[in-house]
C-alpha cells in the first residue's frame, strides 16, 4: 500500500502515520524526522537544513526530493508519506518518481484541524528522545516515569508554529489541489481524539477494495 498524509503543522500526521504504518506494515517516511536526524548527525544535509528548520521555513525542494527518492527505494513493502510533498514542485517530482517505479498512490488523506487547535497541539507537544514517541502535555500525557526526559522541538515555540502554519496555508494548499484534481484526496476531520481519527482513516482505507486486498 502507498499512502500519503497531508495536513497542517501539528494536525496529527505523525501520530496517525505511526499507527497506520504499524497496522499495515508500512515504512513511515517522515521528511521532518529525516531532516531533524540529519541535523543531529551534523551531516552536510543537516548543516544546510538546520536554519530552515529552526525558523520554520521549508528546506529547498531538491534536497528533500533527494531524501525521499532514497527512502522509497528502501520501502519495497509499501510506505506512508508524512510531511511530503509540501510544494507543487515536490508533488510533481514525486509523481514522476512513482510513475517510473510503477507505484500508484492508493490514497491521499488530508487531516483537517482548526488553526487554534493546531497552535495548542504544537506548543504542547513533547517527544521522548529514547523511543521517539510523540506526547502532548494535555492531550496525550506521558507516563510520570519518563516525563523528565521529554524534549520540545525547537520549532514548537508559539511564534514558529504560527510561521509554519502561514507557510502551510500559502504553499502547501497547492499540493492539496494537485491531489484533489487527481481524485485521490479524502478529507478527514482531525479534531477528535487520536483513536477516533485513526478509526475514521482505517475505515476509509478498508472500504477501498484495492487496499483491502493488500
Ligand atoms: P515536520 O516534522 O513534517 O512538521 P509538520 O508538518 O509541521 O508537522 P508536525 O510534525 O509539526 O505535526 P504532525 O502533523 O506530525 O502532528 P503530531 O502527530 O506530531 O516538518 C518540520 C520541518 O521540517 C518543516 O517546518 C520544514 O522546515 C522541514 N520539512 C519537512 N518536510 C519538508 C518538505 N517536504 N519540504 C521542505 N521542508 C520540509 O501531533 C502534534 C501534537 O498533537 C502531538 O503532541 C500529539 O500528541 C498531539 N495530537 C495528535 N493528534 C491528536 C488528536 N487527534 N487529538 C489531540 N492531540 C493530538
Boltz pocket constraint, residues with backbone or C-beta under 6 A from the ligand:
constraints:
  - pocket:
      binder: B
      contacts: [[A, 7], [A, 8], [A, 9], [A, 10], [A, 11], [A, 12], [A, 13], [A, 14], [A, 15], [A, 16], [A, 31], [A, 32], [A, 33], [A, 35], [A, 52], [A, 53], [A, 56], [A, 57], [A, 58], [A, 59], [A, 60], [A, 61], [A, 64], [A, 82], [A, 83], [A, 84], [A, 85], [A, 86], [A, 90], [A, 121], [A, 122], [A, 124], [A, 125], [A, 126], [A, 134], [A, 135], [A, 136], [A, 137], [A, 139], [A, 140], [A, 155], [A, 164], [A, 190], [A, 191], [A, 192], [A, 193], [A, 194], [A, 195], [A, 197]]
      max_distance: 6.0
